[in-house]
Amino acid sequence: MSEEDDIKRFILRKLVRHRIWMHKHTSIHNLPKGLPDFLRSGKGVKKVIEEMLKQKFLLSKPTNYGLEVSLNIDKKKEIEEFIFD
């Protein structure tokens, strides 16, 4: 299992646990909180978040105070398969 998969799984689990689906959003800056320091350092987290936005696992909502994100309900089955695999 790669480091990027670990980061992705952590972020997805966190959002599922807090029920951040569709119309409930959280700041993009909150996603790496709680990650161990060795995973949080570097550009790995930013790269993984951008990848999840491209894959449509995360939906973005621009606001005047920053970017907000939520999980895409249309990808729920794929997200759960990735988390519990």
Secondary structure, 3 states (H helix, E strand, C coil): CCHHHHHHHHHHHHHHHCCCECCCCEEHHHCCCCCCHHHHCCCHHHHHHHHHHHCCCEEEEEECCEEEEEECHHHHHHHHHHHCC
